[in-house]
Amino acid sequence: MTLPLPLPPRLRVLPSLAQVEAAQWDALHDRRNPFVSHAFLAGLEQHGCLRPEWGWQPRHLTLWHDDALVAAVPGYLKENSHGEFVFDHAWANAYARHGLDYFPKWLGAVPYSPVTGPRLLAGDDTRRRQLLQAIAGHVQETGLSSAHVNFHSGHEDALFDAEWLRRVDVQFQWQRRPGWRSFDDFLGAMDHKRRKNIRQERARVARSGIDFRVVHGDEATAGDLEAMHGFYLQTFAGYGNAPALTLPFLRHLASTMPRQLVLFLALQDQRPIAGALCLRGGETLFGRYWGGAALPGLHFETCYYQGIEYCLREGLQRFEPGAQGEHKLARGFLPVPVRSRHWIADPQFRQALRGWCAREERDVARYMQALRQHSPFREGDEDGT
């Protein structure tokens, strides 16, 4: 007797994460990356951080067997490239020159967060490949120009077939080395010049009478959260950008992710004058937002050195302080490749962009090689020896 083949999972496109239970969603990942948690993603939707006029409309693609969620990818219909950190303005311009619409497009990512992590949430690779097929099918059926999966994890890379174009970029990240138990151990691996510069930067901040409080979400007072949000608004105002995160969202993180939210607050005369907002994962600290007074060395101390000390104290292995910034190299953050994948519906554009991506990847490889020549660590210490 021949048994019937199992039915393929059914695709459901969700305009809100409120339509799926948190336990179902979080059962699809190992909970080591806070940015793909239901609490984080749903909080963005619930507390006014995603606005259609900014181009973010939730379109989460989910696969179901009956009432069981078996795979999902956080997704968004995008009318622009705001808040993505994988820049495709040249692609949009090329479409426009040919009289074609690049927008809307579909994006699988975490809004406003250039943080590497799982994107194809499922229990096995078969489900993840089914998700990729569903993404391409959704683009074709709805007449979108393209699909994009940004900052996916390295182990997901092999799941994409050749039709998914690959792009590579560079971030600067701190990696704990064997034998590093204190900040002095970390500095001891550096060359004399960089070690001296960091000590001078930290000394300037100390001479200004600045102390630090490190608080988790369940330790943060209402005043702490209000101060941090004020610093965040200050930074965005300084750059002329519209701030996306709201104070209710920070309160939501403090209550739903109490030990994953980490604030580094700089105090002068017991008054907060600067702060950095981070999220803690399984073995990684993720730096996200900063703001505060323009005092010499305060940015570096608040955003980098306090985070490194926290990782050393808490046994974390990595510190990812955010996108861009060659100045991080001299402070112990080494270049690391980050990836994205892109499915282009138009075959001619797909082929043209394939060559564009290949050239970009070669340029990035040369850039990374040049950066490695300027490592702050003494020869032989890059790997902890």
C-alpha positions as CSV (number, residue, x, y, z in Angstrom):
1,M,0.0,0.0,0.0
2,T,1.4,3.4,-1.0
3,L,1.1,6.0,1.7
4,P,0.0,9.4,0.6
5,L,2.6,12.1,0.4
6,P,2.4,14.7,3.1
7,L,0.8,17.9,2.1
8,P,3.2,20.9,1.7
9,P,2.9,23.6,4.3
10,R,0.4,26.4,3.6
11,L,1.7,30.0,3.3
12,R,0.0,32.7,5.3
13,V,1.1,36.3,5.0
14,L,0.6,38.1,8.3
15,P,0.2,41.9,8.4
16,S,0.9,41.8,12.2
17,L,2.7,39.6,14.6
18,A,-0.3,39.9,16.9
19,Q,-1.8,37.2,14.7
20,V,0.6,34.6,15.9
21,E,1.2,33.5,19.5
22,A,4.6,34.4,21.0
23,A,5.3,30.9,22.0
24,Q,4.7,29.6,18.5
25,W,7.0,32.2,16.9
26,D,9.8,31.8,19.5
27,A,9.7,28.0,19.2
28,L,11.2,28.4,15.7
29,H,14.5,29.8,16.9
30,D,17.0,29.2,19.7
31,R,16.3,32.5,21.5
32,R,19.9,33.5,21.4
33,N,19.3,36.5,19.2
34,P,16.9,39.0,20.8
35,F,16.1,40.8,17.5
36,V,14.1,37.9,16.0
37,S,12.1,37.4,19.2
38,H,8.3,38.0,19.1
39,A,8.7,40.5,21.9
40,F,11.1,42.7,20.0
41,L,9.4,42.5,16.6
42,A,5.8,42.8,17.9
43,G,6.9,45.7,20.1
44,L,8.0,47.7,17.1
45,E,4.5,47.2,15.6
46,Q,2.6,47.9,18.8
47,H,4.4,51.0,19.9
48,G,4.5,53.2,16.9
49,C,8.0,52.4,15.5
50,L,6.9,51.2,12.1
51,R,5.1,53.8,10.1
52,P,3.7,53.3,6.5
53,E,5.0,56.8,5.6
54,W,8.5,55.5,6.5
55,G,8.1,52.6,4.1
56,W,7.6,49.8,6.7
57,Q,4.5,47.6,6.4
58,P,4.6,44.2,8.1
59,R,4.3,41.3,5.7
60,H,5.5,38.3,7.7
61,L,5.7,35.1,5.6
62,T,4.7,32.0,7.6
63,L,4.3,28.3,6.8
64,W,1.6,26.3,8.6
65,H,0.6,22.6,8.9
66,D,-3.0,22.9,10.0
67,D,-2.8,25.1,13.1
68,A,0.9,24.5,13.7
69,L,3.4,27.2,12.7
70,V,6.4,25.4,11.2
71,A,8.5,28.2,9.6
72,A,8.5,32.0,9.4
73,V,10.5,34.9,8.3
74,P,10.0,38.5,9.6
75,G,9.1,40.5,6.6
76,Y,8.0,43.9,5.4
77,L,6.6,45.5,2.3
78,K,8.9,48.4,1.5
79,E,8.1,51.6,-0.4
80,N,11.7,52.9,0.1
81,S,15.0,51.7,1.5
82,H,14.7,53.6,4.8
83,G,16.3,51.9,7.9
84,E,17.8,48.9,6.1
85,F,21.6,49.4,6.1
86,V,22.0,47.5,2.9
87,F,22.1,50.3,0.4
88,D,20.3,49.6,-2.9
89,H,19.7,53.2,-4.2
90,A,21.7,52.5,-7.3
91,W,19.4,49.6,-8.1
92,A,16.3,51.7,-7.6
93,N,17.8,54.4,-9.9
94,A,18.6,51.8,-12.6
95,Y,15.0,50.6,-12.5
96,A,13.7,54.2,-12.8
97,R,16.0,54.9,-15.8
98,H,14.4,51.9,-17.6
99,G,10.8,53.0,-16.7
100,L,10.3,50.2,-14.2
101,D,9.2,50.3,-10.6
102,Y,11.7,49.0,-8.0
103,F,9.2,49.8,-5.2
104,P,7.4,48.2,-3.6
105,K,9.7,45.3,-2.7
106,W,9.7,42.7,0.0
107,L,12.3,42.6,2.7
108,G,13.1,39.9,5.2
109,A,15.0,41.7,8.0
110,V,14.8,43.3,11.4
111,P,13.8,47.0,11.1
112,Y,16.5,49.5,11.9
113,S,18.9,46.8,13.0
114,P,22.0,45.9,11.0
115,V,22.5,42.9,13.2
116,T,23.5,39.5,11.9
117,G,21.2,36.7,13.0
118,P,18.7,34.0,11.9
119,R,16.2,35.1,9.3
120,L,14.7,31.8,8.1
121,L,13.1,30.6,11.3
122,A,12.4,26.9,11.3
123,G,13.4,23.6,12.9
124,D,15.3,22.2,9.9
125,D,16.8,23.2,6.6
126,T,14.0,21.6,4.6
127,R,11.6,24.1,6.1
128,R,14.1,26.9,5.5
129,R,14.3,26.0,1.8
130,Q,10.5,25.9,1.7
131,L,10.5,29.4,3.1
132,L,12.8,30.6,0.3
133,Q,10.6,29.0,-2.3
134,A,7.6,30.7,-0.7
135,I,9.3,34.1,-0.7
136,A,10.1,33.9,-4.5
137,G,6.6,32.7,-5.2
138,H,5.1,35.5,-3.2
139,V,7.1,38.1,-5.1
140,Q,5.9,36.6,-8.4
141,E,2.3,36.3,-7.5
142,T,2.0,39.9,-6.1
143,G,4.0,41.6,-8.9
144,L,6.8,42.9,-6.6
145,S,10.2,43.7,-8.1
146,S,12.3,41.7,-5.7
147,A,12.9,40.1,-2.3
148,H,15.8,40.8,0.0
149,V,17.0,39.0,3.1
150,N,19.4,41.2,5.1
151,F,22.1,40.3,7.6
152,H,21.2,36.6,7.6
153,S,23.4,34.2,9.7
154,G,26.4,32.4,8.1
155,H,24.9,29.0,8.5
156,E,21.9,30.1,6.4
157,D,24.1,31.2,3.5
158,A,24.3,27.7,1.9
159,L,20.5,27.5,1.7
160,F,20.2,30.1,-1.0
161,D,20.5,28.9,-4.5
162,A,22.2,30.7,-7.4
163,E,19.1,32.8,-8.2
164,W,19.6,34.6,-4.9
165,L,22.3,37.2,-5.5
166,R,24.8,37.6,-2.7
167,R,26.1,40.9,-1.3
168,V,28.8,41.3,1.3
169,D,29.7,44.3,3.5
170,V,32.0,44.9,6.5
171,Q,31.3,45.6,10.1
172,F,33.7,46.0,13.0
173,Q,33.2,43.6,15.9
174,W,35.0,42.7,19.1
175,Q,35.8,39.1,19.7
176,R,37.0,37.8,23.1
177,R,40.3,35.9,22.9
178,P,41.5,33.1,25.1
179,G,43.1,34.4,28.3
180,W,41.2,37.7,28.3
181,R,39.6,38.1,31.7
182,S,40.0,41.8,32.3
183,F,40.2,45.0,30.3
184,D,44.0,45.1,31.1
185,D,44.3,41.7,29.4
186,F,42.5,43.1,26.3
187,L,44.8,46.1,26.3
188,G,47.9,43.9,26.8
189,A,47.4,42.3,23.4
190,M,47.5,45.7,21.6
191,D,50.5,47.6,20.3
192,H,51.9,50.3,22.5
193,K,50.4,53.2,20.5
194,R,46.8,52.0,20.6
195,R,47.0,50.8,24.2
196,K,48.3,54.3,25.2
197,N,45.6,56.1,23.3
198,I,42.8,54.1,24.9
199,R,44.2,54.6,28.4
200,Q,44.4,58.4,27.7
201,E,40.8,58.5,26.4
202,R,39.5,56.7,29.5
203,A,41.6,58.9,31.8
204,R,40.0,62.1,30.2
205,V,36.6,60.8,31.0
206,A,37.5,59.9,34.5
207,R,39.0,63.3,35.1
208,S,35.7,64.9,34.1
209,G,34.1,63.2,37.2
210,I,32.0,60.9,35.1
211,D,30.7,57.6,36.6
212,F,28.8,54.8,35.0
213,R,25.7,52.8,35.9
214,V,25.0,49.6,34.0
215,V,21.4,48.5,34.4
216,H,19.3,45.8,32.9
217,G,15.7,46.3,31.9
218,D,14.4,45.0,35.3
219,E,16.7,47.3,37.1
220,A,16.0,50.5,35.0
221,T,13.8,53.1,36.6
222,A,11.3,55.2,34.7
223,G,13.8,58.0,34.8
224,D,16.5,55.8,33.3
225,L,14.4,54.9,30.3
226,E,13.3,58.5,29.8
227,A,16.9,59.7,29.9
228,M,18.0,57.1,27.4
229,H,15.2,57.9,25.1
230,G,16.1,61.6,25.4
231,F,19.7,60.9,24.4
232,Y,18.4,58.8,21.4
233,L,16.2,61.7,20.3
234,Q,19.1,64.1,20.7
235,T,21.4,62.0,18.4
236,F,18.8,61.8,15.7
237,A,18.0,65.5,15.8
238,G,21.7,66.2,15.5
239,Y,21.8,64.3,12.2
240,G,18.4,65.6,11.0
241,N,16.9,62.2,10.9
242,A,13.4,61.1,12.2
243,P,13.7,58.9,15.3
244,A,11.8,55.7,15.0
245,L,11.9,54.2,18.4
246,T,9.4,55.5,21.0
247,L,9.6,55.7,24.7
248,P,6.7,53.1,25.1
249,F,8.8,50.7,23.0
250,L,11.7,51.1,25.4
251,R,9.4,50.5,28.3
252,H,8.1,47.4,26.4
253,L,11.6,46.0,26.1
254,A,12.3,46.6,29.8
255,S,9.2,44.6,30.8
256,T,9.3,41.8,28.2
257,M,13.1,41.4,27.8
258,P,14.2,42.4,31.3
259,R,17.7,40.8,31.3
260,Q,18.4,41.3,27.6
261,L,18.0,45.1,27.6
262,V,21.2,46.7,28.9
263,L,21.7,50.4,29.4
264,F,25.1,52.1,30.0
265,L,24.4,55.5,31.6
266,A,27.1,58.1,32.1
267,L,26.6,60.2,35.3
268,Q,28.1,63.6,36.2
269,D,27.1,65.0,39.6
270,Q,24.7,62.0,39.8
271,R,22.9,63.2,36.7
272,P,22.7,61.2,33.5
273,I,24.5,63.0,30.7
274,A,24.9,60.2,28.1
275,G,23.8,56.7,27.5
276,A,24.1,53.7,25.2
277,L,21.3,51.1,24.7
278,C,22.3,47.5,24.0
279,L,20.6,44.2,23.8
280,R,22.2,41.0,25.1
281,G,22.0,37.7,23.3
282,G,23.2,34.2,24.1
283,E,26.9,35.1,23.9
284,T,26.9,38.5,22.2
285,L,26.3,42.1,23.2
286,F,24.6,44.2,20.5
287,G,25.2,47.9,20.7
288,R,22.4,49.9,19.1
289,Y,21.8,53.5,20.1
290,W,23.8,56.3,21.8
291,G,23.4,59.9,22.7
292,G,24.7,62.5,25.2
293,A,27.0,65.3,25.9
294,A,29.9,66.2,23.6
295,L,32.7,65.7,26.0
296,P,36.2,64.3,24.9
297,G,36.2,60.5,24.9
298,L,32.7,60.1,26.3
299,H,31.3,58.5,23.1
300,F,34.1,55.9,23.0
301,E,33.8,55.1,26.8
302,T,30.0,54.8,26.7
303,C,29.6,52.9,23.5
304,Y,32.7,50.8,23.3
305,Y,34.8,50.4,26.5
306,Q,31.9,50.0,28.9
307,G,30.5,47.3,26.6
308,I,33.9,45.5,26.4
309,E,34.2,45.5,30.1
310,Y,30.6,44.2,30.4
311,C,31.4,41.3,28.0
312,L,34.6,40.4,29.9
313,R,32.7,40.5,33.2
314,E,29.7,38.6,32.0
315,G,31.5,35.9,30.0
316,L,30.2,37.1,26.6
317,Q,32.2,36.3,23.6
318,R,31.3,39.0,21.1
319,F,30.4,42.7,21.0
320,E,28.8,44.0,17.9
321,P,28.5,47.8,18.3
322,G,26.7,48.6,15.1
323,A,27.3,49.4,11.4
324,Q,30.1,51.3,9.8
325,G,32.9,53.2,11.6
326,E,36.6,52.6,10.8
327,H,37.4,54.4,14.0
328,K,36.4,51.2,15.8
329,L,39.4,49.4,14.4
330,A,41.9,51.2,16.6
331,R,39.7,50.4,19.6
332,G,39.9,46.6,19.2
333,F,37.0,46.0,16.8
334,L,38.1,44.0,13.8
335,P,36.5,43.8,10.3
336,V,34.0,41.0,9.9
337,P,31.9,40.2,6.7
338,V,28.2,40.6,6.8
339,R,25.8,39.2,4.2
340,S,22.6,39.8,2.4
341,R,20.7,37.9,-0.4
342,H,18.5,39.3,-3.2
343,W,16.0,37.7,-5.5
344,I,15.3,39.8,-8.5
345,A,12.1,39.0,-10.4
346,D,13.2,40.5,-13.8
347,P,15.6,38.0,-15.4
348,Q,17.5,40.7,-17.3
349,F,18.0,42.9,-14.2
350,R,19.0,39.8,-12.2
351,Q,21.7,39.0,-14.7
352,A,23.0,42.6,-14.8
353,L,23.0,42.9,-11.0
354,R,24.8,39.5,-10.7
355,G,27.9,41.1,-12.2
356,W,27.4,44.3,-10.1
357,C,27.4,42.1,-6.9
358,A,30.5,40.2,-8.0
359,R,32.4,43.4,-8.5
360,E,31.2,44.8,-5.2
361,E,32.3,41.6,-3.4
362,R,35.8,41.8,-4.9
363,D,36.0,45.4,-3.7
364,V,34.9,44.5,-0.2
365,A,37.5,41.7,-0.1
366,R,40.3,44.1,-1.0
367,Y,39.0,46.6,1.6
368,M,39.0,44.0,4.3
369,Q,42.5,42.9,3.4
370,A,43.7,46.6,3.7
371,L,42.0,46.9,7.1
372,R,43.7,43.8,8.4
373,Q,47.0,45.5,7.8
374,H,46.0,48.1,10.4
375,S,45.1,45.7,13.2
376,P,45.7,47.3,16.7
377,F,46.9,44.0,18.0
378,R,50.5,43.0,18.2
379,E,51.6,40.5,15.6
380,G,50.7,37.0,16.9
381,D,48.0,38.4,19.2
382,E,45.1,38.5,16.7
383,D,44.3,34.9,17.6
384,G,45.0,35.3,21.3
385,T,48.6,33.8,21.2
